[in-house]
Amino acid sequence: MIVALYPRGCGINFYGKREADFLRNTVNLCAYTGKILANSEKSLEHVYPRSKMAGGDIWDIGNLMVTGKKANTHRDDIPFKIFLMKNPEAIENIVKYLNKYKNLEINGIKYVQRLMRTLNREAVGVVRFETGGNGIIFARKNH
């Protein structure tokens, strides 16, 4: 599935809340639990918590995943790698999420590729999300 909000070159700022809202409306899988979500259950999860952001774009889709509201509240602003250590089942669900949406593009941005950079930066020392030669995304856990 490849999706674009606006045609290229139309002069609209492609970064921001519109893309985040589009992501929330398009994705229906919770990245942490693997459950299919109704629209009323969806929440945008900041991999790097927005409470720790000093400036920066809080709506950067490379820092956002769709989760259930309960899962998002459960994580709160716990550092991502600590959350993964305490909730190892989330790693496999994130892999499912990444594989399901690996072809999603929003305004020319390859969502999963951009998200994986943030995931890997925030999960350093715990897990690394990689793409195999067959195009399938997997998690390489650090021991």
N, C-alpha and C positions, 0 to 999 in steps of 0.2 A: 504494500500500500504506500503510495507516494502522495503526499498532500501539500498543497501550497495555498497560503492565504491570499496573496496578492501576486499579480504578474510582476516579474522582474522589471526593474527600471521604471516603476510607476511613481517613484518619488515618495513613497510612504516609508517611515522609519520601521525597519523590520525587527527591531529588538524591543521587548517590553511586555507589558501586561496583555496585549492582544494575543501574542503568541502563547503566553502562559495560559490564558483562558481557552485558546484553541486546543492546547495540549490537554487540559482538564476535560474538555468536551469530547475529545477524540479517543482518549485512552480509557479503557474500562477495567483494567487489571490492576490490583493492588500490588505494588512492587515488593512489599514486605511480606504479605500473607499469601499471595497468589490467587486470591479470591476475585471473582467477577463483581464489580461494584455497580450499584445503581447510581444515577446522577446525584441523588441526595446524600450518598455516602462518600463521595469523592472529596479529596483534599489535595492541595499541592504541597508536597514535602520538599523542603530545602535541604539538600545533602549537606551543604555547609550552612549551619543555622543562620537565619537572617538576623537573629539577636546578636550574633557575633560579627556581623558585617559592619565595616566602617566605610560608608559610602557604597560604591559599587552598585551593580544592577541587581536588585532583589528578584527581578522577573527574568533573569537569564535562563533560558530553557536548558542550558548545560548544567544547571545546578538544581533542576526540578525533576521530581518524579511524582506520578500520581499514586496516592495511597488512600486507604480508608481513613476516615476521620479518627477512629479509635487508634489505629496504628500510628498515625502522625502524633496524636496526643501522647501515646505511650513513649515514643522516642523523645519528645519534647526537644531540648537543646543538648542532649547527650551527644558527645562527639561520635561521629559516624563509626569510626573503628571500634570504639568501646561498645556501641550498640550492636555491631556485628559479632563481637566476641561474646556478648551476653545473649544474643539471639542468632545462633549460627544457621537456623532454618531460613532466615531472611536471605542469606547468600544465594541459596538455590532458587528462591523465588525471584530475586533480582535477576538471576541468569535467565529465567523463563521470561521475565518482563523484557529484558534486553533483546532476546531472540524474537519475541513476538513483534516488537516495534522496530527492529533493526533497519527496515526500509522506510521508516517514517521521515519525511522531510517537511520542514516548516520554513517557508520562504527561502528555500535553497540551503537550509542548514540541516545537515544529517544529524538528527536528534540524538540517536544512540551513540554515535561516535563522539559527539561533543560531551554527552553525559558521562561516558566511560572515562574521559580525562579527569573529570571531577571526582568520580567514584574512586578511581585509582589513587588520586592525590590524597583523598580523605581516608582511604582504607589502607594506606601504606603500612606494611608490617603485618597485616592480617590476611589480606587476600588481594589478588590482582585479577581483574576481568580482562580477558583476552579473546581475540578472534582467531580460530583455527584456520588451517588451510582450506577446509571445507566451507568456511563462512559461518560456522556455528560458534557462538560466543560461549565461553566456559569460564569457570573460576579456578584459579590456581591458588590454593590456600598455602600460606606460609606457616611453617611449623617451628 
